[in-house]
Amino acid sequence: MVTIKLFAVYREKAKTDRIELDIKTDTAIKDLLEILKERTPSIKDLLTGGRGMIAVNQEIARLDTVVKDGDEVALIPPVSGGVLV
C-alpha cells in the first residue's frame, strides 16, 4: 500500500488529506498519477497540468521514480506570492 498525502488545493478539491492505494510492484510516479486521475476525478485537472512537485519518502521525485509498497508520496502544489522582508 502507498500513502499519498495531499496538500493545499489538492486536499481541498479531493476533500481529504490522504489517499491509500494498493499498487503493482515497481510502479512509476507517472503511472501512479494516471491511477489517481481515474480514482479521484476532482483533482484530475491539477494532475494534468504538470505543475507542482512530487516527493517520495520526503525527497523530490521525478515522473520515472519508482514507488514501492510502503512508500509515502506527497503532492505539493506550486507555491507563489509572499512578501520578502
Secondary structure, DSSP 8 states (H G I E B T S, - for coil): -EEEEE-THHHHHHTSSEEEE---TTEEHHHHHHHHHHH-GGGHHHHHS--SEEEETTEE--TT-EE-TT-EEEEE---------
